[in-house]
Amino acid sequence: MDAALITLVSIILLLLGILGTFLPVLPGLLLSLCGLLIYKFGTDAPLPMLYIWIFALLTILSSILNYVIPARTTRKYGGTRWGSIGSVIGMIAGMLFILIPFGFLIGMFAGVFIGELLHDSSDRRKAWNSTKGALIGFIYGTGFNLIVGLAMFLVVLIDIFKH
């Protein structure tokens, strides 16, 4: 296969991976890592293997943190298991029924709030705080993923322009 075509496919995967860092329908960093691997092994790129290992480890770390960070921040702000379950149900409902970009976010936050109210309908403040914790967790996790995805993209871009 032509090196230019392989490079193009790699860049497309890297860009889709960056989009996937905040769109849950795309597997974010996995797409970016695939783009990086295709670029490294499909072209004559002298990209050091150290980069591959570092980005593979960061992708694995990100997969773990995507579950840990939102749960910790939601709990830090008073969230319960009801809010966590509500966030998952709300995110799925938001993707399916709210036909605007980022409908999953609206659904997720509504799900946390409603889940907490189902747990304790008398404490709206706790429900709002749990929702705030979910938002902060989402921002932290998405920010980390976005930085790693952009770093992979920049490594490939810099390598392309070096040669």
SULVEN-V428104 format. One record per residue. N is the residue number from 1. RES is the residue in one small letter. PSI is psi as a letter, one per 30 degrees, with the letter a starting at -180 (NA if undefined). Layout:
n=(N:N)
res=(RES:RES)
psi=(PSI:PSI)
This chain:
n=(1:2:3:4:5:6:7:8:9:10:11:12:13:14:15:16:17:18:19:20:21:22:23:24:25:26:27:28:29:30:31:32:33:34:35:36:37:38:39:40:41:42:43:44:45:46:47:48:49:50:51:52:53:54:55:56:57:58:59:60:61:62:63:64:65:66:67:68:69:70:71:72:73:74:75:76:77:78:79:80:81:82:83:84:85:86:87:88:89:90:91:92:93:94:95:96:97:98:99:100:101:102:103:104:105:106:107:108:109:110:111:112:113:114:115:116:117:118:119:120:121:122:123:124:125:126:127:128:129:130:131:132:133:134:135:136:137:138:139:140:141:142:143:144:145:146:147:148:149:150:151:152:153:154:155:156:157:158:159:160:161:162:163)
res=(m:d:a:a:l:i:t:l:v:s:i:i:l:l:l:l:g:i:l:g:t:f:l:p:v:l:p:g:l:l:l:s:l:c:g:l:l:i:y:k:f:g:t:d:a:p:l:p:m:l:y:i:w:i:f:a:l:l:t:i:l:s:s:i:l:n:y:v:i:p:a:r:t:t:r:k:y:g:g:t:r:w:g:s:i:g:s:v:i:g:m:i:a:g:m:l:f:i:l:i:p:f:g:f:l:i:g:m:f:a:g:v:f:i:g:e:l:l:h:d:s:s:d:r:r:k:a:w:n:s:t:k:g:a:l:i:g:f:i:y:g:t:g:f:n:l:i:v:g:l:a:m:f:l:v:v:l:i:d:i:f:k:h)
psi=(k:k:e:e:e:e:e:e:e:e:e:e:e:e:e:e:e:e:e:f:f:f:j:f:f:k:h:c:f:e:e:e:e:e:e:e:e:e:e:e:f:f:a:g:k:h:k:k:f:e:e:e:e:e:e:e:e:e:e:e:e:e:e:e:f:f:e:e:e:e:e:e:e:e:e:e:g:g:l:a:e:e:e:e:e:e:e:e:e:e:e:e:e:e:e:e:f:j:h:l:k:g:f:e:e:e:e:e:e:e:e:e:e:e:e:e:e:e:e:j:f:f:i:e:e:e:e:e:e:e:e:e:e:e:e:e:e:e:e:e:e:e:e:e:e:e:e:e:e:e:e:e:e:e:e:e:e:e:e:e:f:f:NA)
